[in-house]
Amino acid sequence: MTRPALRLLPGAAVVVLAAVVSPAAIATTQAGQSATASARVGRVAFVDGRHVATAVVKVTGNTTHETTIGPITHAPAKRRIAIQAFVGSDDGHWVAWLETITKRDGSSTAARPTLVVRTFAPDQVYEVKTTALPLGFASDKLVVYNHGHASYVDLKTSATFHKIPGTVFPQAAYPGGVVNLKALTSPPGPKNTEQLRLTAFDGSAQIVHNYVLKPSNAHLPERSFVSPDGKVLAVERGDHTDFGGIGSTSIIDEFSLHGPRDRRTIGHYGSAKKQWRVGAMSFAWKNNEPWVVWERATRTGAASVLAVYQHDRWKRIIKHGIAVLGARNGFVIAQAGKYVFNRDGLGFVRKPTGDAMLLHDHVVKVMGIQGSAFAWVD
């Protein structure tokens, strides 16, 4: 069977922005003085409704040079394009997302989705018809989940996807490959073992941790998140079945990817009885401070908060948070919004309810953009 291949689209528009710096290199004035109003935090890509755009973010919270870069799919009559699974590379060179044709009420159609990959240096766009979901980037390799396993495409050398052996339950990309789970039959008896692994592109694996739990324990590893510098692995242990899930509130474990794989449990936000789940996670500052959108099902829909783990406790930042993006210089983009139930029955869609906010220390600036997902780009 022929593997799908990304196709380079001709004539991709080149957007030239002057003096744009990375989020780790915020411009400042002379030593000891604060950043000027013209200083840039960086350039951000974001999903705004049914579009993908980029904008330059200043330390004042103002945004300039806003440019639409997606979708690339043409919507037939009485149809719309939904943007899903938006991810960005840690070096800011790449973004990827899935475009799905839906009916006007948001319900699905039989049309095959389009996976879009875009790079900014040089400015190029790739696309392929596939149901593969982007998991993330490992340098210049895009990792996707497709047909029960992880695959990757080396965007610098090839346009063909290659299956990664031994990745039946992939959760995230990391600099050397994929974070995934492997179910073991040992030890025999009333307990199961879920092995958290780092699997390289050739299929070789390193064991991070063995979770030995009773079958009734719902705190199995559900999702994983890797810090942009590749040093921290955060693992959500909980059950997302039907959004609300099974069992008590999820728990977050952290592991160092540099040195010993010691586990640090940082717990959860709020009450264990509320069944909070991790909706999104990002990291800020050089110590990789975790910022988490916690979500949960309610009798009337869904609720969410944005919280940060500081000084050994969770602190709520926004009551109705839906998206977050941190940077190593301490700037954080936070988006408030609501969860709207999808008519096709496939869970909830995040909808912003106002402009995003730029946070730094105790200063909050209102931005001129809003989105349901964000990523730093060059």
Summary of the structure (lengths in Angstrom):
residues: 378
radius of gyration: 20.4
end to end distance: 36.7
largest distance: 66.0
contacts: 1210
relative contact order: 0.13
helix: 1%
strand: 55%
